Amino acid sequence: MKLLRPRSLRIALYGCLIIFVFITSMSMAADQELILGLWHTPDKDSKIEIFICGDYYCGRIAWLQEPDYPPDDKGGMAGKPQIDRNNPDPHLRTRPLINLNILEGFIYMGDNLWAKGNIYNPEDGQFYKGKMKLATPSRLEVRGFIGISLFGGTSVWTRESIKDKN
């Protein structure tokens, strides 16, 4: 039986280390992409598409159950497409809600957690710090907060299924 010389042993160990790092990084890349796709908000009145934007994860309003204002709209917009009218910046109030980015800057932290991002709420025109936890493959817990996570609220989004598309 021939023993490995120290140099050969080092090469073998470095090779194993490189393979381990490669496999681990591939697994982590697959995990962080689990969040991508269409998600229903709790009332199922909108769908948010989560996608990769540069080095971050972002989300946009992809669908609204009622894309137009109702006939009794108090803002005089009856029948017109919904816009970002509650935005504090008057120049942004004419942006359509469809395709509006509401999630930005999220980073995958490991363990099915995306954090350090911001959530825009078009209902009140405010930005909140945010984090998202993939509780199951079809359940996403989205938490928006001011300052620390303790002061905020969580909503549970469900992944759009094939059945939902029909």
N, C-alpha and C positions, 0 to 999 in steps of 0.2 A: 504494500500500500504506500502510495507516494503522498507526502504531505505538501500542502501549499506553502510556498515561500512567503515571507512577509510582504513582499511587493505584490505578489499575485493575490494574496489575501486582501490587501488594501483595495486593489482594483475590483475584486469581487464584491467587497462591502460597499464601495462607492457605486457600483452598478446596481446593487440591491436598493441602495438609498435613492438613486435617481428613479428607479422603477416605482418605488413606494411613493415618492413625491408626485410623480406623474399620475399614478392611479388615484391618489388622494385629491389632486387638483381636478381631475376629470369628474370625480364623484361630487365634489363641491360645486363645480360648474353646473352639473345636472340638477343638484338640489336647489340652487338659487334660481333656476329657470322654472321651477314648479309653480311659481306665482303668475307666470305669463298667461294671458288669455282674457276672456270676458267673464265678468263677475256681476251678479245681480245685487243691488242694494237691498236692505231688509224688506222694504215694501214692494220690491220687484217692479218699481216704477221707472227704474233706470238701469242701464248696464254700463259698467266701467271697464275699459280695456286697459290692462296693465301691459306695458311694453318696456323694452330696453331703450334708454336714451343716453347715448355715450357710455359713461361708466356707471350710470345710475339706473334706477327703475322709476318709471313715471306712469301716470294713468290719465286717461281722458274719458269724457262722457261720450260713449259710442252710440247710445240709443236712449230715447225718452219715450215713455208710454204716451205722454201728451207733449209732442214736440212744439205745439202751438199753444198760445194763451187761450184760455176758455172764453166763451162769449160774455161772461160777466166780469171780465178782468177789470179791476179798479184802476189800473194804470193806463187804460185806453189802448191796449195792445191786442184786443180781441181778434183771434184768428191769425195773428202774426207769429212767426217763429220766436220761441223763447230766447231771451238775451240775458247777458250778465248785468242786469239793471241795478243790482244792489252793490256793485263794485264801488269802493270809495273813490276810485280814480274816474272822473267823468269821461275821460278819453277811452276807457275800456268798457263802458256800459253798453255799447252797441255790439259787443262780441256775441255771436251765437253760442248757446249752451252746448249744442251738438259739436263735438270735437274739441271742446274746451278742456285744457289740461287742468286737472284738479289735484294730482299727485305729482310731486317732483322731488328729485334728489335723494331717493331712498337707496340705502346701501345694504347689501346682504351681510348680516352679522354672524351667520351660522345658526344651526339649530332651528331652521325654518322661521327666522326672525329678520325682518327688514326694518331698518330704523334710520334716524338722523335725517328724515325727510320732512316735507311740508305738505299739508293738506289745505286746499282752498275750498271753502264752503260757499257756493254761489247764492245760497239762501240768505246769508247774512253778510256776504262780501268780505269775510275775514280769512286770514291764514292762521293755521294752527300747526304746531309741531306734531309729528306723527310717527307711528310705528305700526307695523303689520305683522301678524303672527299667523302662519298657516297651521291651523289646528288639525285639520285633516285635508286630504287632497281636494275636497270640495267645499271647505269651510275656511274663510279668511276673516280673522278678527282685526278690524281696523280701528286704531285708537288715535283720537285727536286730543290735544291738550295744550294748555298754556303753561309755560314754565316747566313744571315737572309732571310726569305721567299721572301722578295722583289726582291732579286737577284736570279732569277731562272726561270724555265719554267714549265708549266702544260700540261700534256697530258690527254686526256679523254679516258678511257678504257670502253668497253661495255661487259656486262656479256654474256657468252656463253649461248645460248638458246637451247632448245631441237631440234629446226630446224637446228641449226648449227652442231649438232652431226651427222646428217644423211648425 
